[in-house]
Amino acid sequence: MHNYQDNNQKLFYQLWKTGNKILCQGKLLVGSENHKFIASLILITIPTVLYYVFMAPALVKSDKVIQVIIFIILNCLVYILITITVLMDPGIIPKITTNYEMDEQLILIPQKYLKVDPQVLFESKTLQMRGYQFKLKFCNTCAIYRPPRASHCPACDNCVLRFDHHCPWIGACVGRRNYIYFYLFIFFLSATMIYVFSTCVAYIFGDIDDDKDKSEQIISTLSRNPYSLALAIYCFVFSFFVVGLWGFHTFLVITNMTTNEYLKKHWTIQSKNPFRRKNIFKNIQYVLACIRDVKFLELRQFVYDPKSYNQPMTQNQINENENLNPIEDNQNNIPRRQSKQTVDHVEEQ
């Protein structure tokens, strides 16, 4: 990819068609359903505010400042990790269309306008990996061959490397590049809920004097701080889902499987999972290793705008136009693509 710019070039995000939202002139990429992300933030923020306003002062008065500090650390980690998960490219493979080109020559891969049935053309494409034969599927929407374990997300309209799932709670895809942040997010969220539930229960029942009526002491504590009971109930109810989700993804991590593969029962029906390592620790290392160099999406790179650039003609289009009269082509203003060799020949003359 050339770094120079001319009048025929635009930034990639200006031409890229996707369900994701692009902010700050291509500097930020968020999910396709941001309202779900905002709703999740609200569900997290409401008990957080209640804890800071009502529980934290009560714990400080009881000389339990360390409990408040631990909550602050857990709470910050939750917000940081959910933000990174949503803002990070999950491993998107940009679709190849005739709307842009990465360089002066047309990329020689199958295009959408092929009239032949793609199933006939691409059934023979296979890839050998780790002693297994994988049949590469052709994505008609993105016009690319999908690598093994990649899948197309209809919500974001992208093919994603090691596609895990489109999270309905954050409204974004979870794939190879942001899975570790998603996993850590639900882990620390689970830890936060368990911690808040424990501290609230300890606050309600922890200072009970055996010589006095226990029910009266509990009622007295709740009358001074009724939100402690509300927070305990809130975290108890939601922890079933969050902790259960973390447990499910822990199972996926130690077995080196994705949510997509688990739901479709891909390996359990056809064969054993060929990506599973020899032991659990190697599976954990492989799945949670944040491989930042595996990146195909560059939103701020320069690409050619076909509206002002004559792209070379594909072989398919040349065959279609073999019987056309060149004079009639010029009269009807039919665009003709030229190969790079033809352009060089014209420049030499």
N, C-alpha and C positions, 0 to 999 in steps of 0.2 A: 504494500500500500504506500503510495507516494504521500509525502507530507505537504507538498506544495498545493496551492489553491489557485484556481482560475475562475472565470465567469461561469463555467459549466458545472461547478461543484457546489454542493450544499452539505450541511451537516447531516449525519445519518438519521438523527431523531426527527428531522424535518420531513423525511420521506418514509420513515418506517411506520407501517400500519400494525397496530397492536391494541389489545384491550387494556394494557397497563397505562397508567397516567405518568406523563413525563413532566417534571417540574424544573424550575430554575434553568431554563434553556439547556436541558439535557444533562444537568449535573445530578439530578435525583430521579430515581425510578421507583414508583410505588405500585401497589397492587391494583387490580381492576375493580375492586369493590371496597372502596375506602370507608364507606358508611359502616361496614361491619368492623373494620379496624377501630373506628371511633367508638362504636358501641362497646367493644371489648375494653377499650381504655376507660370508658365510663364505669363499667362493671368492676374494674380494678380500682379506680380512683375513689369511688363512693366509700367502700370500707376503709381505704387508706386515710381519707380525710377524717372519718369518724375516729379512727385509731389515734391520729395525731391530736385531734381536738379534745377527746374525752379520756382515752386510755393512757396516753403518754403523760399528761400531768398527774394522773393518779399514781402511776408507777414511779414517777420522779419523787412524789411525796413519800412513797413507801421505800425510798432509797433503792430503787431497782432501775437505776439509770442504764445499766448494761443491757437490760432487755430492750429498752428503747433504741439504743445504738445498734443492736443486732437487727431490729426491725428496719431501721433506716438503711442499713447495708443491703438487706434482702430486697427491700422495696426499690432501691436504686438499680440493682441488678435486673429486676423484672422489667422496669421501664427501658433500660438500655438495651436489653436483649430483644424485646419485642420490637423496638424501633429498628434495630439492625436487621432483624428478620424481614421486616416489611420493606426496608429501603435497599436491601442487597439483592443483586441479580441472582436468582436461584439457579442459573445455569441455562439461560435462554439461548437457543440456537436461532439466529435471525433467519426469517423466511427469505427465500430467494425468488424475486419476481423481476419482471421487466421494468419495474419502476425505478430501479437504480442499478448501478454497477460499482463494483469495488475497485475496478481499474479500467483502463482504456479498452480492453478487450472483453467481450461478453464471456461471462463465466460459463465454462463448458459443462453444464449439468442440465438434466431434464427440466424443462420449463412447463408452466401451467397450460400453455396453449397447444401442447401436443395433442393431436386428435386420436392417437392410438390409446387403447385402454391401458392405464398404468399397471393394472394387475398382470397383463400379458408381458409387459416390458420388464418388470422388476421382480418377478417371482424367482429368478435365478440368482439374485444378488445375495451372497452369503458372506459371513465373516467368521473366521476361526479364532477362538480366544480360549485360553486355558484348556485346550483339548476338546472344546465343544464347538459345534457348528451353529451359528446364529443366522437366521434369515432376517435380513434388513428390510424393514417395512418402509414404503415410500409414503410420505405425508402429502396428500393432494393439496392441502391448505397451504403448507409452507414450502412445498415443492422441493423437499430435501429427503435424503435417506436418513432415517432416525437411527442413531447408535443404539446398541443394546441397552435396555432399561430406560431409554428415553420415551416420552409419551407426549401427546398433544393435549394441552389444557384448553377446553372449549371456552372457559370463562375468560382467560387471559389471551386466548388465541395465539399461543406460542407452543413450540416444542421445547421441552425442558430436559436437561441431562439428569439421569437418575431421578426421574419424577417420582416424588413420594405421594403428594396429594395437593389439592387446592384447598387450603384451610378455610372453612366457613366462618371462623372466628376472627381472623385477621384479614380476610379477603384477598389473599395473595398466595402464590404458588410456593411450595416447599420442595426444593430440589437439592442437587449435590452441593451447591455452594453455600446455601444458607440453612441446611438441615441441622448442623451442629448448633447454630444459634437458636433455632426453634426448639431443639431438644433441651438445651440449657434453660431456655425461657420457661418451658412447662415444668422443668425440674425445680427451679427456684420459685416459681409460682406455687407449686405444690408445697415446698418447704415453708413458704411464707404463710399459706393458709393453715398448715398444721401448727406453725409457731404461734400465730395469732389466736387460734382456737385454744392452744395450751395455756398461753398467758392469760387469756380471759377467764378460763376455767380456774386457773390458779388464783387469780385475783378474787373470784367470787367465793371459792371454798378454801383458799389458802390460809386465811387469818382467823379461822373459826376457833373459838375457845371452847374446850370440852366442858368447862364448868357452867357454861351458859346455854340457853336454848339455841340449837343450831339453826332452826328455821327462822327465828327472829333475827339472828345475825346475818343470814343470807338475804332476808328481806331488807334489812337495814343497808347492806352493801348495794343491793340492786336499786334501792331508792336514791342512794347517792350517785350511782352511775348505772342507769338502766341500759346504756348502750353497750356495756360489756356483755350482757346476755344476747343482745341483738347481733353483735359481731361474732360471738361464739356460734350462734345458730346459722348465721350467714356462711361462715367459713366451713362449718360442719356439712352443710348441704352441698355447697359447691365443690368441696374437697373430694367428694365421691367421683365427680366427673373428672376433675383436673388430675387427681392422683391416679385414677384409673387410666387416663390418657397417657400419663407419664409411664405407668407400668406397661402399657401396650407398646409404646415406642421403645422402651428398654428391651422388651422381647424382640422387637424388630432389629434393634442394634446388635444384640448378641447373636442373632441368627443371620445377620446381613441380608435383610429383606426389606422391601419398601411396602408402604401401605397399599399402593396400587397392586403390587404383586400378591399381597396377602388376600386382598378382597377378591381378586380374580382367580385365586388359587392356581396361579400359573405354574409354580414349581411343584406343588403337591400333586397336581394332576398329570402333567407331562413328564416331569423328571425331577430329580433332586436339584436343589439350587446350586448352579455351577459357580456362583460367586462366593459361596460360603468358604471361609478360611478353615484352617486345621483346628483352631481352638477359639474360645470366646474372646480372648484378649486381642488376637489378631483381627477378629471381626470388629471389635470396638475401635481399634486403631484405624482400620480402613474406613469405617463409616463416619467417625467423628473427626477424621483428619480434614482440616479446612484447607483444601487445595486451591489457593487463590489464583494460580496460574492457569487453571482450567477455565478460561473465559473466552467467549466468542463475541460478546456484545460490547461494542464501543460506540456509545451514543454520540460522542462529539468528534468522531473521525469524519473526514471529508469523503464524499461519494459523488458520483457523476449524476447529474440530472438529465434524464433522457429527453426532456422537452427541448433542450438546447444543444444536445449532443447526438450526433449520428452514430448509433450503435451498429456494430458489425452484424451482418445477417447470419442467422443460424442455418444449419444445413437443411433443417426441416422447411424453413421458409424459402430457401433457394429452390428446393424441389417443387414447392407449390407454385413458384413464379417462373418456372423454366419456359412455359408455353406462352407467357405474356409478351406482348409487343413492347419493347423499350420506349417507343415513341408514345404509345398510349399511356404507359406508366407516367411519363413526364407530363402529359396533358392532364391526367387525372390527379397529379400531385401525390402519387403513391410513394411513400417513403421507402427508399432502398438502402439496405445496410451494406456497408463495405467492409471487407476484411482489412486488417492492419497492413497486409502486404500491398493491397490496392492503394491504400492511402499513401504509403511510402512511395509507390511508383508515381503517383500523381505529383507528390512534392518534388521528386527528382526532376520531372519534366518542367 
